[in-house]
Amino acid sequence: MASSCAPIPRFLAKVKTALSKSSDNTGHWKGTRTFLIDAKVAESQTVTSFYLRPEDGGPLAAYKPGQFLSFELDIPGHDKPVMRSYTLSDSPGGLENGKLYRLSIKREPSPIDQPDLPPGASSNFFHDHVEVGSALQVIAPSGDFFLHDDRDGPVVLLSGGVGLTPMISMLNHLVDQGARRPVWFLHGVQNGDEHAFKGHVRQLAEAHDAISSHVVYAEPGPDDVQDRDYDAAGFYHIQILQRLLPGPDADFYLCGPPPFMKALYNALLDWGVEEDRIYYEFFGPATVLKNDAAPASKAAPSAAATGLEVVFLDSGITVAWDGTKDSLLELAEAHDLDVDFSCRSGVCHTCMSTLIEGEIEYIHDDVYMPEEDDQILICSAIPKTGVIIDL
């Protein structure tokens, strides 16, 4: 996962003093830790995998399939380190018995409809400047989007574009566990030039009766062959899912661009899929999916009052906090504020904002606290009193 944003990494001086080289005997570490690129492998014309090995030779922190790593990147032309998060794209323990991490990153060009905008800074940095032997500063795995191993029944892994990276991690993990649950790997991508892990997924589907694969190309290229490279042309819609799947009784995992996510999320609800069986990772604002309302929120901590007033000062917006949103970031998004974010879990500090007045509390236990008292991470914060935020 990654987003276009301008990070404010004021916390880096503090976390760098937090024993960045050390980790406990489980492999977990605090702050940043140095990793070296062990291998760089092209998965398609636009997606490249990067294999990371810890410089200190110590064990790796465990992670759940679907979670991500965060990075402090020294990108040429940027006067401050850039923070980005990218999903781990293999199963935990899948590489040299858990001695390597893997990321699979798509090179992001300038938007087609806005060619004057710069291309993705971090993705192009990885592709153009990160080579075997390069050193990167890495924050331990985290993230709220992951495979739920405690569930039974069918699993549907539904992705668009580079949204397949967490799905590859989940798929490989399910295979490592014996693929006891029926698994459908459904992927939509532009064409064969951009289709990553094509051979890998088809090989798994052929080798395991429990796994089924189906691929849709939006615009097949001249060298793309139906039934060899892809199964259908166009875009995923609910009729395809209804034709492929035995019914709506399954766990659905979605990851991809917002239009892809929104269309399928609402179509799944209309089909009768239970809302709490749809899990998703965002490449855009968290409030874009459900047509009639934002997705059901988790219960806010009991210390949080409701009916408080939240002022986004720079935007001239004052709204009531009624407890229906999970965070101040979601509240801002619900009122059409364009807010920078990346990890959404209090790790990367991309969403850091100035608290002018009032008190907040954090909904995540492992937030990397900002160094300055008036700085807050709105992706992980809710108000305890009325607040004024310089946003």
VENFENVEN-V600674 format. One record per backbone hydrogen bond with DSSP energy under -1.0 kcal/mol. CO is the residue of the C=O (numbers start at 1). NH is the residue of the N-H. E is the energy in kcal/mol with one decimal. If there is no record, write none. Layout:
[[CO,NH,E] [CO,NH,E]]
This chain:
[[8,10,-1.9] [9,12,-1.5] [11,15,-2.2] [12,16,-2.3] [15,18,-1.4] [17,19,-1.1] [19,22,-1.4] [24,27,-2.1] [28,24,-2.0] [33,138,-2.5] [34,55,-2.4] [35,136,-2.8] [36,53,-2.6] [37,133,-2.5] [39,51,-2.7] [41,49,-3.7] [46,107,-2.9] [47,43,-2.7] [47,44,-1.7] [48,105,-2.8] [49,41,-2.5] [50,103,-2.4] [51,38,-3.5] [52,101,-2.1] [53,36,-3.2] [54,57,-1.4] [64,67,-2.4] [65,147,-2.3] [67,88,-2.3] [68,142,-2.0] [69,86,-2.6] [70,139,-3.1] [71,84,-1.7] [73,75,-1.1] [73,82,-2.9] [75,78,-2.1] [82,73,-3.2] [84,71,-3.2] [86,69,-2.7] [91,94,-2.4] [95,99,-1.8] [95,100,-1.2] [101,52,-2.7] [102,89,-2.6] [103,50,-2.8] [105,48,-2.3] [108,120,-2.3] [111,114,-1.0] [114,117,-2.0] [120,124,-1.8] [121,125,-1.6] [122,126,-2.3] [123,127,-2.1] [124,128,-2.6] [125,129,-2.6] [125,130,-1.1] [131,134,-2.6] [134,37,-2.3] [136,35,-2.7] [137,72,-2.1] [138,33,-1.8] [139,70,-1.2] [142,68,-2.8] [148,151,-1.4] [154,251,-2.3] [155,184,-2.6] [156,253,-2.9] [157,186,-2.9] [158,255,-1.5] [159,188,-2.4] [160,163,-2.0] [161,164,-1.2] [162,165,-1.7] [164,168,-2.4] [165,169,-1.7] [166,170,-2.3] [167,171,-3.1] [168,172,-2.8] [169,173,-1.9] [170,174,-2.5] [171,175,-2.2] [172,176,-2.5] [173,177,-1.8] [174,179,-3.4] [175,178,-1.8] [182,155,-2.7] [183,212,-2.7] [184,157,-3.2] [185,214,-2.3] [186,159,-2.5] [187,216,-2.4] [188,161,-2.9] [189,218,-2.3] [190,219,-2.8] [193,45,-2.6] [197,201,-2.3] [198,202,-2.0] [199,203,-2.2] [200,204,-2.0] [201,205,-2.5] [202,206,-2.2] [203,207,-1.7] [204,208,-1.5] [208,211,-1.5] [210,183,-3.2] [212,185,-3.3] [214,187,-2.3] [215,231,-2.7] [215,232,-1.4] [216,189,-2.3] [217,234,-2.8] [221,224,-1.4] [225,228,-1.6] [225,229,-3.4] [225,230,-1.0] [230,227,-3.8] [232,217,-2.2] [237,240,-1.1] [237,241,-1.3] [238,242,-2.7] [239,243,-1.6] [240,244,-2.1] [241,245,-2.9] [248,250,-1.8] [251,156,-3.0] [252,279,-3.3] [253,158,-3.1] [254,281,-1.9] [255,160,-2.0] [257,261,-2.5] [258,262,-3.2] [259,263,-2.1] [260,264,-1.8] [261,265,-2.8] [262,266,-2.1] [263,267,-1.7] [264,268,-2.5] [265,269,-1.8] [266,270,-2.3] [267,271,-1.7] [268,273,-2.5] [274,277,-2.1] [275,278,-1.5] [277,252,-3.0] [279,254,-2.8] [285,288,-1.3] [301,304,-1.9] [308,321,-4.1] [309,387,-2.0] [310,319,-2.7] [311,389,-3.2] [312,317,-1.7] [313,316,-1.1] [317,312,-3.1] [319,310,-3.3] [321,307,-2.1] [321,308,-1.3] [327,331,-1.8] [328,332,-2.4] [329,333,-2.6] [330,334,-2.2] [332,337,-2.2] [333,336,-2.0] [337,339,-1.1] [346,368,-2.8] [349,352,-1.2] [353,376,-2.9] [354,390,-2.8] [357,388,-2.2] [359,384,-2.6] [359,385,-1.6] [361,382,-2.4] [367,369,-1.0] [372,375,-1.7] [374,355,-3.6] [376,353,-2.6] [377,380,-1.6] [378,329,-2.2] [380,363,-2.7] [381,328,-2.4] [382,361,-2.5] [387,311,-2.5] [388,356,-2.5] [388,357,-1.4] [389,313,-2.5] [389,391,-2.0]]
